[in-house]
């Protein structure tokens, strides 16, 4: 039903592991193609994400 919708089929974070709140640091957050896009900068010790471009599916209520 949701295949290809909201970027769920290509997301790097499995749907079952997602939470309602995100904490993002050292990067840029933009809107792109109906999803949020986060470009992570150079990580520091303790950062959970490695450098890269992450799509964050967004669903309006």
Buried (B, 14 or more C-beta within 10 A) or exposed (E): EEEEEBBBEEBEBEEEEEEEEEEEEEBEEEEEEEBBBBEBEEBEEEBEBEEEEBBBBEEEE
